[in-house]
Amino acid sequence: MMASQLGSMLTNLGNLSTSDHASLVSINLFVALLCGCIVIGHLLEENRWVNESITALLIGVCTGVVILLTSGGRSSHLLVFSEDLFFIYLLPPIIFNAG
């Protein structure tokens, strides 16, 4: 039973449209960057000049440069800013952490 469900899931993954694939890639990239910011920020916690926010800024700039260079300077829609995502999922933890 479990093998048949796994097989059907893999078949469905093969049938993803390009927009589904692009959103899946962007979500995975976002989660990986977020995890990288957290881990590297904690590893550099003892450093006086580099904290988590500077680490996040540097990782974001490096990621932006890599995306810009790989897309050849064209407009890349790999990471698109969504206001709903920001106001629903990202802003409340920022507010609660500040309080």
DSSP file (Angstrom, degrees, kcal/mol; ACC not computed):
  #  RESIDUE AA STRUCTURE BP1 BP2  ACC     N-H-->O    O-->H-N    N-H-->O    O-->H-N    TCO  KAPPA ALPHA  PHI   PSI    X-CA   Y-CA   Z-CA
    1    1 A M     >        0   0    0      0, 0.0     4,-1.9     0, 0.0     5,-0.2   0.000 360.0 360.0 360.0 -46.0    0.0    0.0    0.0
    2    2 A M  H  >  +     0   0    0      1,-0.2     4,-2.2     2,-0.2     5,-0.2   0.878 360.0  52.5 -65.9 -37.2    2.8    2.4    0.9
    3    3 A A  H  > S+     0   0    0      1,-0.2     4,-2.3     2,-0.2    -1,-0.2   0.874 108.0  50.6 -67.3 -36.9    4.7    1.6   -2.2
    4    4 A S  H  > S+     0   0    0      2,-0.2     4,-2.2     1,-0.2    -1,-0.2   0.883 110.7  49.1 -69.3 -36.7    1.7    2.2   -4.4
    5    5 A Q  H  X S+     0   0    0     -4,-1.9     4,-2.1     2,-0.2    -2,-0.2   0.907 111.8  48.9 -66.7 -40.6    1.2    5.6   -2.8
    6    6 A L  H  X S+     0   0    0     -4,-2.2     4,-2.3     1,-0.2    -2,-0.2   0.897 111.0  51.0 -64.5 -40.3    4.9    6.5   -3.2
    7    7 A G  H  X S+     0   0    0     -4,-2.3     4,-1.9     1,-0.2    -2,-0.2   0.899 110.3  48.2 -63.7 -41.4    4.7    5.4   -6.9
    8    8 A S  H  X S+     0   0    0     -4,-2.2     4,-2.1     2,-0.2    -1,-0.2   0.861 110.3  52.4 -69.0 -34.1    1.6    7.6   -7.5
    9    9 A M  H  X S+     0   0    0     -4,-2.1     4,-2.0     2,-0.2    -2,-0.2   0.918 109.7  48.4 -65.9 -42.0    3.3   10.6   -5.8
   10   10 A L  H  X S+     0   0    0     -4,-2.3     4,-1.4     1,-0.2    -2,-0.2   0.868 110.4  51.9 -65.9 -35.5    6.4   10.2   -8.0
   11   11 A T  H  X S+     0   0    0     -4,-1.9     4,-0.7     1,-0.2    -1,-0.2   0.900 109.4  49.8 -65.6 -40.6    4.2   10.0  -11.1
   12   12 A N  H >< S+     0   0    0     -4,-2.1     3,-0.7     1,-0.2    -2,-0.2   0.854 106.4  55.9 -67.2 -34.1    2.4   13.2  -10.1
   13   13 A L  H >< S+     0   0    0     -4,-2.0     3,-1.1     1,-0.2    -1,-0.2   0.849 103.7  55.0 -65.7 -33.0    5.8   14.9   -9.6
   14   14 A G  H 3< S+     0   0    0     -4,-1.4    -1,-0.2     1,-0.2    -2,-0.2   0.711 103.5  56.7 -70.8 -19.4    6.7   14.0  -13.2
   15   15 A N  T << S+     0   0    0     -4,-0.7    -1,-0.2    -3,-0.7    -2,-0.2   0.162  76.1 134.0 -98.7  17.6    3.5   15.7  -14.4
   16   16 A L    <   -     0   0    0     -3,-1.1     2,-0.1     1,-0.1    -3,-0.1  -0.420  53.1-128.2 -68.9 140.4    4.2   19.1  -12.9
   17   17 A S     >  -     0   0    0     -2,-0.1     4,-2.4     1,-0.1     5,-0.2  -0.317  28.6-102.0 -78.5 172.4    3.7   22.1  -15.1
   18   18 A T  H  > S+     0   0    0      1,-0.2     4,-2.4     2,-0.2     5,-0.2   0.854 122.1  51.7 -67.6 -33.9    6.4   24.7  -15.5
   19   19 A S  H  > S+     0   0    0      2,-0.2     4,-2.2     1,-0.2    -1,-0.2   0.890 111.0  48.0 -70.6 -37.1    4.7   27.2  -13.2
   20   20 A D  H  > S+     0   0    0      2,-0.2     4,-2.2     1,-0.2    -2,-0.2   0.907 112.7  49.1 -66.0 -40.5    4.4   24.5  -10.5
   21   21 A H  H  X S+     0   0    0     -4,-2.4     4,-2.4     2,-0.2    -2,-0.2   0.908 110.8  49.9 -64.9 -41.7    8.0   23.6  -11.0
   22   22 A A  H  X S+     0   0    0     -4,-2.4     4,-2.3     1,-0.2    -1,-0.2   0.900 112.2  47.2 -65.0 -40.5    9.1   27.2  -10.8
   23   23 A S  H  X S+     0   0    0     -4,-2.2     4,-2.2     2,-0.2    -1,-0.2   0.878 111.5  51.6 -69.6 -35.3    7.2   27.8   -7.6
   24   24 A L  H  X S+     0   0    0     -4,-2.2     4,-2.2     2,-0.2    -2,-0.2   0.907 111.3  47.3 -65.0 -41.6    8.6   24.6   -6.1
   25   25 A V  H  X S+     0   0    0     -4,-2.4     4,-2.5     2,-0.2    -2,-0.2   0.914 112.5  49.0 -65.7 -43.0   12.1   25.7   -6.9
   26   26 A S  H  X S+     0   0    0     -4,-2.3     4,-2.3     2,-0.2    -2,-0.2   0.878 111.5  49.0 -68.0 -36.3   11.6   29.1   -5.4
   27   27 A I  H  X S+     0   0    0     -4,-2.2     4,-2.5     2,-0.2    -1,-0.2   0.920 112.7  47.9 -66.9 -43.1   10.1   27.8   -2.2
   28   28 A N  H  X S+     0   0    0     -4,-2.2     4,-2.3     2,-0.2    -2,-0.2   0.899 112.6  48.8 -64.3 -39.7   13.0   25.3   -1.8
   29   29 A L  H  X S+     0   0    0     -4,-2.5     4,-2.5     2,-0.2     5,-0.2   0.910 111.2  50.5 -65.0 -41.5   15.5   28.1   -2.5
   30   30 A F  H  X S+     0   0    0     -4,-2.3     4,-2.4     2,-0.2    -2,-0.2   0.926 112.3  46.0 -62.3 -45.4   13.8   30.4    0.0
   31   31 A V  H  X S+     0   0    0     -4,-2.5     4,-2.5     2,-0.2     5,-0.2   0.898 112.9  50.4 -65.6 -40.4   13.8   27.7    2.8
   32   32 A A  H  X S+     0   0    0     -4,-2.3     4,-2.4     2,-0.2    -2,-0.2   0.908 112.0  47.1 -64.9 -41.5   17.4   26.8    2.1
   33   33 A L  H  X S+     0   0    0     -4,-2.5     4,-2.5     2,-0.2    -2,-0.2   0.897 111.9  50.8 -66.2 -39.8   18.5   30.4    2.3
   34   34 A L  H  X S+     0   0    0     -4,-2.4     4,-2.1     2,-0.2    -2,-0.2   0.926 112.2  46.2 -63.5 -45.0   16.5   30.9    5.5
   35   35 A C  H  X S+     0   0    0     -4,-2.5     4,-2.7     1,-0.2     5,-0.2   0.899 111.8  52.3 -63.8 -40.1   18.1   27.9    7.1
   36   36 A G  H  X S+     0   0    0     -4,-2.4     4,-2.6     1,-0.2     5,-0.3   0.903 108.4  50.6 -62.7 -41.0   21.6   29.0    5.9
   37   37 A C  H  X S+     0   0    0     -4,-2.5     4,-2.1     2,-0.2    -1,-0.2   0.915 113.0  46.0 -62.0 -43.2   21.1   32.4    7.4
   38   38 A I  H  X S+     0   0    0     -4,-2.1     4,-2.0     2,-0.2    -2,-0.2   0.938 116.2  43.7 -66.5 -47.3   20.0   30.9   10.8
   39   39 A V  H  X S+     0   0    0     -4,-2.7     4,-2.2     2,-0.2    -2,-0.2   0.943 117.5  43.5 -66.5 -48.1   22.9   28.4   10.9
   40   40 A I  H  X S+     0   0    0     -4,-2.6     4,-2.0    -5,-0.2    -1,-0.2   0.881 112.2  54.8 -67.0 -36.1   25.6   30.7    9.8
   41   41 A G  H  < S+     0   0    0     -4,-2.1    -1,-0.2    -5,-0.3    -2,-0.2   0.896 110.6  45.3 -62.4 -39.9   24.3   33.5   12.1
   42   42 A H  H >< S+     0   0    0     -4,-2.0     3,-1.1     1,-0.2     4,-0.2   0.862 111.1  53.0 -72.0 -34.7   24.5   31.1   15.1
   43   43 A L  H 3< S+     0   0    0     -4,-2.2     3,-0.4     1,-0.2    -2,-0.2   0.849 114.4  42.1 -67.6 -32.3   28.0   29.9   14.1
   44   44 A L  T >< S+     0   0    0     -4,-2.0     3,-1.0     1,-0.2     6,-0.3   0.167  82.1 111.9 -97.0  17.8   29.2   33.5   13.9
   45   45 A E  T <  S+     0   0    0     -3,-1.1    -1,-0.2     1,-0.3    -2,-0.1   0.819  73.0  54.5 -62.6 -33.3   27.4   34.6   17.0
   46   46 A E  T 3  S+     0   0    0     -3,-0.4    -1,-0.3    -4,-0.2     2,-0.2   0.685  85.5  99.5 -77.8 -16.7   30.6   35.1   19.0
   47   47 A N    <   -     0   0    0     -3,-1.0    -3,-0.0     3,-0.2     3,-0.0  -0.521  67.8-147.0 -71.5 135.1   32.0   37.5   16.4
   48   48 A R  S    S+     0   0    0     -2,-0.2    -1,-0.1     1,-0.2     3,-0.1   0.809  92.5  39.9 -74.1 -29.9   31.6   41.1   17.5
   49   49 A W  S    S+     0   0    0      1,-0.2     2,-0.6     2,-0.0    -1,-0.2   0.625 107.6  62.0 -98.2 -15.2   31.1   42.5   14.0
   50   50 A V        +     0   0    0     -6,-0.3    -3,-0.2     4,-0.1     2,-0.2  -0.939  59.9 162.5-120.3 113.7   29.0   39.9   12.3
   51   51 A N     >  -     0   0    0     -2,-0.6     4,-2.2    -5,-0.1     5,-0.2  -0.529  55.1 -83.6-115.0-172.8   25.5   39.1   13.7
   52   52 A E  H  > S+     0   0    0      1,-0.2     4,-2.5     2,-0.2     5,-0.2   0.857 124.9  51.8 -64.6 -36.5   22.5   37.3   12.2
   53   53 A S  H  > S+     0   0    0      2,-0.2     4,-2.1     1,-0.2    -1,-0.2   0.898 111.0  46.7 -70.4 -38.1   21.1   40.3   10.3
   54   54 A I  H  > S+     0   0    0      2,-0.2     4,-2.6     1,-0.2    -1,-0.2   0.892 112.4  51.7 -68.0 -38.2   24.5   41.1    8.6
   55   55 A T  H  X S+     0   0    0     -4,-2.2     4,-2.5     2,-0.2    -2,-0.2   0.925 110.4  48.0 -61.9 -44.7   24.8   37.4    7.7
   56   56 A A  H  X S+     0   0    0     -4,-2.5     4,-2.2     1,-0.2    -2,-0.2   0.886 111.8  50.6 -63.6 -38.8   21.3   37.5    6.2
   57   57 A L  H  X S+     0   0    0     -4,-2.1     4,-2.3     2,-0.2    -2,-0.2   0.928 112.0  46.1 -64.9 -45.3   22.1   40.6    4.3
   58   58 A L  H  X S+     0   0    0     -4,-2.6     4,-2.5     2,-0.2    -2,-0.2   0.899 113.1  49.1 -66.4 -41.0   25.3   39.2    2.9
   59   59 A I  H  X S+     0   0    0     -4,-2.5     4,-2.4     2,-0.2    -1,-0.2   0.900 112.1  49.8 -64.9 -39.5   23.7   35.9    1.9
   60   60 A G  H  X S+     0   0    0     -4,-2.2     4,-2.3    -5,-0.2    -2,-0.2   0.901 111.4  47.6 -65.2 -41.3   20.9   37.8    0.2
   61   61 A V  H  X S+     0   0    0     -4,-2.3     4,-2.3     2,-0.2    -2,-0.2   0.927 113.1  48.3 -65.5 -44.1   23.3   40.0   -1.8
   62   62 A C  H  X S+     0   0    0     -4,-2.5     4,-2.3     1,-0.2    -2,-0.2   0.900 112.5  48.9 -63.1 -40.8   25.4   37.0   -2.8
   63   63 A T  H  X S+     0   0    0     -4,-2.4     4,-2.5     2,-0.2    -1,-0.2   0.907 110.7  50.7 -65.5 -41.6   22.2   35.1   -3.9
   64   64 A G  H  X S+     0   0    0     -4,-2.3     4,-2.4     2,-0.2    -2,-0.2   0.895 110.4  49.1 -62.3 -40.6   21.0   38.1   -5.9
   65   65 A V  H  X S+     0   0    0     -4,-2.3     4,-2.5     2,-0.2    -2,-0.2   0.909 111.4  49.4 -65.9 -41.9   24.3   38.4   -7.7
   66   66 A V  H  X S+     0   0    0     -4,-2.3     4,-2.4     2,-0.2    -2,-0.2   0.923 112.9  46.7 -63.6 -43.6   24.3   34.7   -8.5
   67   67 A I  H  X S+     0   0    0     -4,-2.5     4,-1.8     2,-0.2     6,-0.2   0.895 112.9  50.3 -64.8 -39.7   20.8   34.9   -9.9
   68   68 A L  H  <>S+     0   0    0     -4,-2.4     5,-1.9    -5,-0.2     4,-0.4   0.909 113.4  44.9 -64.4 -42.3   21.6   38.1  -11.9
   69   69 A L  H ><5S+     0   0    0     -4,-2.5     3,-0.6     1,-0.2    -2,-0.2   0.876 114.2  48.0 -71.1 -37.1   24.7   36.5  -13.4
   70   70 A T  H 3<5S+     0   0    0     -4,-2.4    -1,-0.2     1,-0.2    -2,-0.2   0.799 110.8  51.0 -75.0 -26.9   23.0   33.2  -14.2
   71   71 A S  T ><5S-     0   0    0     -4,-1.8     3,-1.1    -5,-0.2    -1,-0.2   0.495 110.9-121.5 -87.2  -2.3   20.0   34.9  -15.8
   72   72 A G  T < 5 -     0   0    0     -3,-0.6    -3,-0.2    -4,-0.4    -4,-0.1   0.762  65.4 -58.8  72.2  24.9   22.3   37.0  -18.0
   73   73 A G  T 3 <S+     0   0    0     -5,-1.9    -1,-0.2     1,-0.3    -4,-0.1   0.379 105.6 127.5  85.1  -4.7   21.0   40.4  -16.7
   74   74 A R  S <  S-     0   0    0     -3,-1.1     2,-0.5    -6,-0.2    -1,-0.3  -0.329  76.4 -82.5 -77.2 167.3   17.4   39.6  -17.8
   75   75 A S        -     0   0    0     -3,-0.1     2,-0.5    -2,-0.1    -1,-0.1  -0.599  49.4-157.2 -71.2 118.6   14.5   39.9  -15.4
   76   76 A S        -     0   0    0     -2,-0.5     3,-0.3     1,-0.1    -8,-0.0  -0.863  16.4-166.1-103.6 131.0   14.4   36.6  -13.4
   77   77 A H        +     0   0    0     -2,-0.5     3,-0.3     1,-0.2    -1,-0.1  -0.033  58.7 110.7-101.8  29.8   11.2   35.6  -11.8
   78   78 A L  S    S+     0   0    0      1,-0.3     2,-0.6   -53,-0.0    -1,-0.2   0.938  87.2  28.3 -68.8 -46.8   12.9   32.9   -9.7
   79   79 A L  S    S+     0   0    0     -3,-0.3     2,-0.5   -50,-0.1    -1,-0.3  -0.918  78.1 179.4-118.0 104.7   12.3   34.8   -6.5
   80   80 A V        -     0   0    0     -2,-0.6     2,-0.4    -3,-0.3    -3,-0.1  -0.900  28.6-123.3-107.3 130.9    9.2   37.0   -6.7
   81   81 A F        -     0   0    0     -2,-0.5     2,-0.5     4,-0.0    -2,-0.0  -0.582  24.9-162.9 -76.1 128.0    8.2   39.0   -3.7
   82   82 A S     >  -     0   0    0     -2,-0.4     4,-1.9     1,-0.1     5,-0.1  -0.954  14.1-155.7-114.5 123.8    4.6   38.3   -2.5
   83   83 A E  H  > S+     0   0    0     -2,-0.5     4,-2.8     1,-0.2     5,-0.3   0.877  96.3  54.6 -65.0 -36.8    2.9   40.8   -0.2
   84   84 A D  H  > S+     0   0    0      1,-0.2     4,-2.3     2,-0.2     5,-0.4   0.920 107.3  49.9 -63.2 -43.4    0.6   38.1    1.2
   85   85 A L  H  >>S+     0   0    0      1,-0.2     4,-2.0     2,-0.2     5,-1.2   0.906 113.6  46.9 -60.6 -41.8    3.5   35.9    2.1
   86   86 A F  I  X>S+     0   0    0     -4,-1.9     5,-2.8     3,-0.2     4,-0.8   0.957 116.3  41.1 -66.1 -51.0    5.2   38.8    3.9
   87   87 A F  I  <5S+     0   0    0     -4,-2.8    -2,-0.2     3,-0.2    -1,-0.2   0.807 123.7  36.9 -71.9 -29.3    2.2   40.1    5.8
   88   88 A I  I  <5S+     0   0    0     -4,-2.3    -3,-0.2    -5,-0.3    -2,-0.2   0.884 132.8  15.7 -89.4 -41.8    0.9   36.7    6.8
   89   89 A Y  I  <5S+     0   0    0     -4,-2.0    -3,-0.2    -5,-0.4    -2,-0.1   0.776 128.7  35.3-108.8 -31.1    4.0   34.6    7.5
   90   90 A L  I  X<S+     0   0    0     -5,-1.2     4,-1.1    -4,-0.8    -3,-0.2   0.840 109.9  54.4 -97.9 -35.8    7.1   36.8    7.8
   91   91 A L  H  ><S+     0   0    0     -5,-2.8     4,-2.4    -6,-0.2     5,-0.2   0.907  99.9  58.2 -70.8 -42.9    5.8   40.0    9.6
   92   92 A P  H  > S+     0   0    0      0, 0.0     4,-2.8     0, 0.0     5,-0.2   0.905 106.2  48.5 -57.9 -42.9    4.2   38.4   12.7
   93   93 A P  H  > S+     0   0    0      0, 0.0     4,-2.2     0, 0.0     5,-0.2   0.878 111.2  51.8 -63.6 -33.1    7.4   36.7   13.9
   94   94 A I  H  X S+     0   0    0     -4,-1.1     4,-1.6     2,-0.2    -3,-0.1   0.930 112.9  44.4 -65.5 -44.1    9.3   39.9   13.4
   95   95 A I  H  X S+     0   0    0     -4,-2.4     4,-1.2     1,-0.2    -1,-0.2   0.921 115.1  47.3 -66.0 -44.0    6.7   41.8   15.5
   96   96 A F  H  < S+     0   0    0     -4,-2.8    -1,-0.2     1,-0.2    -2,-0.2   0.856 111.4  51.6 -67.2 -34.2    6.6   39.1   18.2
   97   97 A N  H  < S+     0   0    0     -4,-2.2    -1,-0.2    -5,-0.2    -2,-0.2   0.845 109.5  50.0 -70.8 -32.4   10.4   38.9   18.4
   98   98 A A  H  <        0   0    0     -4,-1.6    -1,-0.2     1,-0.2    -2,-0.2   0.758 360.0 360.0 -75.3 -24.3   10.6   42.7   18.8
   99   99 A G     <        0   0    0     -4,-1.2    -1,-0.2    -5,-0.1    -2,-0.2   0.454 360.0 360.0 -85.5 360.0    8.0   42.7   21.7
